[in-house]
Structures are given as structure tokens and as C-alpha cells.
């Protein structure tokens, strides 16, 4: 039977983004990874409800030459050591590459669904940007905007909350409703 998943954006949802000139940036290395308050608890609760926890993240700094794949993987491993996560799907491209994996396209979620046998219609995408919401919608997931860097007001998530704890509460209440119609 296909599984349910919660897809999670990385920077700004799981770990704190670093702001440079007012622009949110990913950590430069594993020593800069700061898990946001409540993230480990929210992930443990979701995992306890049998959701797969899969990170789907754009990391265009690799294409731009400001970071390398090994650096991104070290950051991911630092995060995995602190939070119960099942897998990472990373797009290393920039917009000009027009790849299918860069959010707002749903490629990362579709790839994860294939690898993990995930029912996307019973799954969720949690992100802090319009790109995350669009990728989740495009894959057929329910979507949650957390905190939100509202770059594009046309984004229409299924739910808006201030933290991953709020997202987990909403997801778990929806899952319970599906069990007890």
C-alpha cells in the first residue's frame, strides 16, 4: 500500500536561514546549521504517525558556484543527525537551467514518490516560499506555508501557520479526520 509523506523544505522550515542584506540564505556549512525551535518534536510526532519525512530543497548556490555538492550534503547530514528525517531530494540547478526538479516544478516530489512508493494525494508539502506551495500543488499534495517569505501573493496554500509545530498539528488533525470520518 502506498505510504504517506510530509515533504519539508530545508532552509527556513527545518533550520534557520541566515539573512544577508535582508535576503534569506542557506547555512554555509554544517557548523552554521541551527534547527528551529520545535522542529525535532514536530518531526518525531509526524514520524510516530507513520509519515515519511522527506526533505525537498532547492540549492542553486551549487549552480552559481557559491557552494559545492559536498558542502550541501554535509549540511544535510548535520540536519539528519539532529532531526528524524528519511531522505533528502536536492535540486542543484538555477532557474536558467529549466530542469524538472527545481521548485516550483514538482520533480523532486515525483522522484521521491517513485522511490518510496508515496501516495501524493495523501501527502503534504511544507515550505516557507511560494515555490514550495506550487511544487506541492503540482504534485497533488496538500500544502502548508510556514512563517513565509511571501514573495508572491498568488500562492494559495491549503493552510498557513507560523511554525512546523503548527503544520504538524494541522497535518495530524487532518490524518485523524481521515481515519474517523
N, C-alpha and C positions, 0 to 999 in steps of 0.2 A: 504494500500500500504506500502511495506517495507520502512523503513527510511534509511537515510544515516548517517554515523557516522565518526568522527575523533577520533581514538584511540590514546591516548597520554601516552608515558612512563612518569613516575613521575620525578625521580631524574636525573637532567641534561637536562631536556626538560622544565618542568614547574618550578621547584625550583633548586636552586644551590646545587650541590653536594659539600660535604666537602672533601678535599683531606688529607689523612693520609698516610704518606710515599709515596706520589705520586699516591696513589690509590683513586679513587673517592668513597666516602661513603655517605649513606643517612644521613639526619639530625638525631640526637639522640632523639630529642623531638620537640614539636611544637614551642618552643621558638627559635629554630635554622632554621625554615623554612624561606627562602628568595626567594620570587618569582622573577624569572629572568626578566630583562627589556623587555617590550613589550608583555609579556605573557597574561596579563589581556586584553589588546587591541586585540591581535590576537584571543583569545578565544571569546571575545564579537563579533568580526566580523564573525567568523565561526558560532556562535550561531545565529546571525542575518540572516545568510543564511540557517537556518533551519537544521544545522548539530547537531546531538547529540555529546556531548563531554564526552568521557568515558576514564578514566584512567585505563591502564592495566600495572601493575607493579609487578616485582619480588621483594620480600622482604625476602631473605634467612637468614637474621640475626635472624629471629624468630626460624627457624630450628637449627641454630647454637648456640642459647642460648644467643646471644648478644642483643636481643630486644624481646619484647613481643607483642602480637596482639593488646593489648590495646594501647601501645605506637605508633604502626603503625597507628591505627585508629585515634588517637589524631592528629598525623601529617597530615593525610588525611583531617580531619575536619578543621584544621588550613588552609590548602591549599584551601579547598572548600569555606571558609569564604572570601578568597581574590580573587578567580577566579571562573567564572561561569561554574561549572562542573556538569554533570548529574549523574555520578555514578563512583564507584571505583570497579575494579576487581583485587584482590590481590592473588598472589601465595606466600604462606609462606614456601614452600619447598626449599630444596637444590638439586643440581644436582643428588646426590646419591639416592634421593627418586624416581627418574624416573617417576614423575607424568605427567599428560597430560596438566597441567596448566602452568608449568614453561616455560617461553620463552627460547628457540626458538620454542617450540611447540605452536600451535595456540589455545590451550584450553581456555584461558581467553577470547579471541575474539569470539570464538564459543559460549561460555556461554553467553556473553553479547548479541550476535546476537539473540540468542534464547529468552532471557528475554525481549529485547527491539524491536524485530521484525526488525532487521537490514539487509539490502542488503549488504553483504560484498563486492560484486563486484563493488559497487558504493561508497565504503568507503575507508578510508586511515588509515595507521598506521604511527605515527611519533615517532621516537626514536633516541637515541644517541649511540646505540650499534648494533652490528651485530645481536644480539639475537632479537631485536625489528624488524629489517628488515625481518629476517627469519620467525618470528611469523606472521607478516602481510602478507608476501607472501604465507605462508602455509594456511592462512585463505582465500586467494583470494583477499586481499586488495591491493591497490596501496601503495607504501612505500616511506617514506621520512626519510633520515638520516640527523639529525640536529647536527651541530657542530662536533660531532662524536668522540668517543673514538674508534679509528679504531683498534680493537683487531684482526680482521680477514678480510683480504683484499678481500676474496672471496664474501663478501656480495655485493649484486647488487641491490641497491635501485632504484626506478623509478626517484627519484630526490634527490639532495644533496643541503643543504643550511646551513647557519650559525646560524639561529635562528628560533623560532616558528613564528615570523612575516614573514620571507621568506617562510616558509612552508605554512602559511595561504594564502599568495599571490598566490602561485602556485596552491593550492587546489581551491581557489576561481576562478582563471582563468580557470582551468580545468572544474569546475562546470558550468561556463558561456559558455564555448565551447560546453558542452553537451546540454545546453538549446538552443543555437543558432548554429545549425550545418551548 
